[in-house]
């Protein structure tokens, strides 16, 4: 009986880890070629060409994950950096009244949710993330009808906040 429980527990652990395998990615080293980056991380969800010939590869965890990674590939085809971009620091870099939707996409990638905004008939893009690495939150980027950032604001994640259960 004990051996059966141990076997079932081991099998459950293996299946759990296998289910997480696509999420857990081995970070490629700086200087890795584009081919090495895609061999380790897979095909990016989006690619953003830059004016200098470099590219940004988006590896999304949205809509339900709380992570999003960007791989910066230089014009020479080598990895410059690979970082988790759904952080307070990265959101703070978004420039209100200056950035547009394309700027936000290149900076933090695609959102988990897009809603119509009553304010200036625009859109609100919402990103699931861990505020300070602890609190389940949404960072929201509000755009006007021309696609320019009006404001950036934080809210609770209604899917993970007990206060929203049953609503």
Secondary structure, 3 states (H helix, E strand, C coil): CHHHHHHHHHHHHHHHHHHHCCCCCCCCCCCCEHHHHHHHHCCCCEEEECCCCCEEEEEECCCCCCCEEEEEECCCCEEEEEEECCCHHHHHCCCCCCCEHHHHHHHHCCCCEEEECCHHHCEEEEEEEEECCCEEEEEEEEECCCCEEEEEEEEECCCCCHHHCCC
